Amino acid sequence: MTIGAPSSPWWSADRHADSRPFLNARAQITRALRSWFDAQGFTEVETGIAQVSPGNETHLHAPKAEFTGANGQRVTRYLRTSPEFACKKLLAAGESRIFEFARVFRDRERGDLHLPEFTMLEWYRAETSYDAVMADTIVVVAKAAEATGIGQFAFRGRTANPFAEPELLTVAQAFVRFAGIDLLATIAGGEGDRASLAQTAAQKVRVAEDDTWSDIFSKILVEHIEPRLGQGRLTILFEYPTPEAALARVKASDSRVAERFEVYACGVELANGFSELTDPHEQRRRFTLSMDEKERRYGERYPLDEDFLDAVGHMPQASGVALGFDRLVMLASGALRVDQVVWTPPPSDA
């Protein structure tokens, strides 16, 4: 089934009728997942959209909003790229199992798999490692497929059985298998050796003079690894290298990798999860480095959320995962693009 002609507005009767099966699937999946989370003892939360900081990742961009206070003073806020900061504050406040269907926003993103405004399904478990939310994610994907009755996911000529036992693959194993690169040999002291990776990757990807270790890593991942993941069944890609730890805890037994994972189906990234970092000083260091790089590349930086950094130091050990809900609905409904599975797609010029 295909949606109406792109030249017609999304609210035209014919185009909306074409998209209605996908929207019905969205409603079915939402009900099924809310029921599952409720049965597991989770509390559904609603956190604020306008934040002091939208997140501190180098390559994520957030829309800016200005508010006028009662005293007439103008204050700057950002539309969140994830509910993560707010959810972790709730963990620090004593919540133990929470989930949210969160509206999030990202500038500079539009395509078959990207929208500037979309829904992120995010959930957290206190007192657990990332193995727990990794297992949750596999169940959530299967529950979505059950809700629509689809037998297999399909996207751009690739298929994946959402009910099959997933493939478990470390990032290091994936780099050896699909790119012939010993990734861990280019990491020492928690840092990436740019020269070493650049030399190793030179025959695989185009390496620019100003590319960082992380840039080269991302190019290899996108060009050689991701297209081969989630074929036939889901792939769980885990043990991300420490330079790509983001908000994840470093693995105690191997300082070269972090307790971070991503889930793929049909080459599509569906989810990104962590054993959560609870060291505020390390988190500040990572954020500062990311914002320095953002400023170098894009001429902008986002403030640090001091309340969040304080909360990190009061959080229990926890795990969490962010899942692209629209992408999951797209695969579970047989849609071809994420804009087919949202009730009111953002304007095409956004």
N, C-alpha and C positions, 0 to 999 in steps of 0.2 A: 504494500500500500504506500502511496506517495502523497505528500501534502500538495495543496493547490499551487498554481503557478506563483513563483516568487514575486511577480509584478503585482499580484493582488494583495490587498491588506489582509493581515491575519484574521481580522474580524469578519471578513466576507463569509456569507453563509456557506458557499461551496467549500472554501478552504477550511473553515472550522469543522464542517461535516467530515472532511477527509482526516482531520487530526483527532476527531472524537474518540476513536478506538484507543489511541495512544494515551489520551487524557483519562479515559476510563481505567486503563492499565495503571496509570499513576495513582489514581485513587485507591485501586485494589491493593497496590503495593504499600502505600502509606498506611492503610488500615492493618494490613498483615504485620508490618514491622512494628507499629505502635503496640499491637497485641503481644508480639514476641517480647519486646522490651519490658512491657508491663509484667509479663509472666516471669521474667528474669529479675524482677525487683528493682528496675530502673525508675527514676523519676524524670518526667519530661520537664525541661526548663525552657525559659525564654529569656535570652540575654540581650543587652542593648546593641543596637546597630552602629550608632555614632560613638566612636571611641577616641581616647587621647592619642593612641597609636593603633594603626590598623594591622600591625605585624611588622617585623623587622627583617624580612628576607630581601636579599639583594635585588632579585628580578621580579618581585611582585609589586604592582602599582595600584594605589587606592585612590578613589575619588575623594576630594576634599569638600568639607561643608563648613559654613560659618553660621554661628548662632549669636544672637544678641541677648545678653543677660538682662535681668530686671533693672540693673543700674545703667544700662545702655552700652556696656562694654562688649566688644566683639571678641569671640573666642573661636579658635579653629579646632575642628574635629575631623575625623576621617571615617569613611564608611568601611567597616571591617572587611578584611579579606578572609577571616575565619572567626568563629566564636571562641577560639582556643583560650585567649587571655581571660575572658570572663568566666569560662567554665573552670579553669584552673583556680581562679579566685574562689569559686564555689567549693572546690575540693578543699582548699585551705580553710574555708569556713565550716567544714564538717560534712558536706555531702559526700556520699560514698559511691553511688551509681547514678549517673545522670546521662541524658541524651537530649539532643536538640536538632530539629529540622530548621536549620538556620539560613536566612537569606544573607548572602555575602556578595561582595562586589570586587571586581578587578578591572582596572583600566588596561587598555592595549591588548585585549583578548577578544577575539571573535572568530568563529569557524564552526565546522561540523561538531567539534567536541568542546567548544568554548563559547561562553556568553559573558558579557560584562556584568550581568546580574544572574545569580543562579542559587540553587539550594545545596547546602552542604549538610549531610547527616553526620553528626559528630557525637561520640560517646566516650565515657571515661569510667574506669573501675579503680577505686582506691585499693591499696594493699595487694596489687597484682603486678606481674611483669607483662611484657608485651605478648607473651604466648597466649594470654587470656583473650585479649582483644583480637589477636590474629585468628583464634578459633571462632570468636564471635563473627568476624567478617565473613568467613566461609559460610556460616549459617545464614547470615543476613542475605548474602547473594542467592543462596538456594531458596530462601523464603520468598524472595522477589520473583524467582522463576516459578515457584509453586503457585504464587498468587495469580499469575497470568496464564499458567499452563503451558508455557513455552518449553520445548524439549531441548533446544540448544541455542546459544547465543551466536549471532553472526554479524560481522562487520568487515566491509571491504575485502571480501573473499576469504576471511578467516572465520573459523568456528571454534566454539568451546562448550563443553558440557558442564553446566553449572553444578551438577550433582556428583561429578566424578571426584575422586580424591585428588586434591591439588598437587601440583609439582612444587617441591621445596628447593629453592636455588639461592645460594648466597651470591652477593654481588661479585665477589672474587671469582666464584665458579663461572658465573655468566660471562665475565670478561675473558676468561681463559677459553671457554667453549665457543663464544661467538666472535671474539675479536683477537684471540691469541695473545692477550696481554696479561702479564702478572701484575695486577693492580696493587696488591699489598706490598710489593717490592718498591713501590714509589711513595710509601708512607713511612715516616719515622717521627717519633716524638709527638704523635697526634697531628702532624702537619704533612701536607702533600709536597713532594719534591717535584716542582714544576718542570725542571729541566729533564729529569728522568722520564716523566710521563710523556713529555713532548717528543723526546727522542723515540720512545717506544711506539707512540701513536702516529708518527709522521706518515707512515704508509697507509693508515686507516682513515684519517680525517685531515681536513685542512686546518693547520695550526697557525693562528695569527700571532704576531709578535707580542701583542698585549694580552693574549689569552692567559688566564690564570690556570692553576691546576684544576680548579673546579670547572672552568670553561671547557677544558679539554675533556675532562670526565663526562660532562654533560653531552658534548658532541658525540662521543663514542656511545654513550648510553642511548641517545636518541636515534642515531644512524644504524647502529649495529646490534644493540641489545633489545630494546623495547619492541621492535617489529616481530621478534621471534618469541615473545613471551605470551603466555595464555593461549596457546594454540592446542586445540583438542581438549584442554582442560584449563582450569585456572592455574596461574603461577604466582607463588608467593616469593618475592625477591626480598631477601633479608640480609642483615649484617652489613649495613651501609658503611662505607669508609668514614673514619672520624671527621675529615674535613667537610663531610656532608651530613653531620649529625643533627643539625638544626636545633630542635628542642629535645633531642633524645639523650639518654644516658649512655656513656661509653661502656662497652662490655668489660666486666671486671677481669676476665681471663685473657683478653686480647685488646690492648689499647689502640690497635689500628682500626677497630670497627666499633660501631655504635649499635644499640638495640633499636633499630629502626627497620620497618618493612614496608613494602608496597605490594598491592595485589593487582594483577593484570588479567584481562580476558580479551581475547582476539586482538592483542597488541594494544589495548586501551587500558591506561592506568585508571583504576577504580578507587583505590584507597591508599592512605598513607598513615602509618601508625608508629607509636613510640612506646618504650619504657621511658617515662617522663623524667627529665632532668630536675633535680630538686636542690641544686647548688646555685644560689642567686649570683654569686660572684662569677662563676663560669658562664652563666647565662648572659650576664652583662657583657662579659668579654666577647662572646660570640656575636651578640647584637651589635656591639660597637664596631667590630670588624666588618660585619655585613653592611652597616650604614656608611662606613668609610668607603667601601667598594661601590655602594649605590651612588654616593656623591661623586666618586671618580668617574663612573660610567654615565650617569644620568643627570648629574648636577642637582640632585635632591637627596634629602634624608628625612626620615620620620623620627619624631621624638621617641624616647624610651618611656614606657609606662611604668613609673616608679611603684605604683600600687601593685602592679603585676609582679615586678621583681621582688618586692617584699613578700608577696603571697607565695612565690616559688620556694622561699626559705621556710614557709610554714606548711607546705603541702605534705601529705603522706606519700609514701611510695605509691605510684599509680601508673596506669597505662591508659592510652587513649588512641583513638583513630578518627580520621576524617575521611568520609566517603562521598564521592561525587554522586549525589542522588539522581540528578538528571541523566547522567551517563548510565547508571544502573537501570533506570526506567527505559532508556533508549534501547539497551540490549535486551531487556526482559520483555519489551513490547514489540520488538522487530522494527522499530523506527530507524531511520537512516541518519538523522541529525538530532542534536539535543533541542533545537528550537521547536521540533515537532512535539515534544513532550512537556512543554510548559504552557500554562493556561494563557498568559499574555506575554509573548516574546518581546524582548527589548527592541526598540526601533532599529532598523537595519543600519542606520548611520551611527549607531552608538558603538 
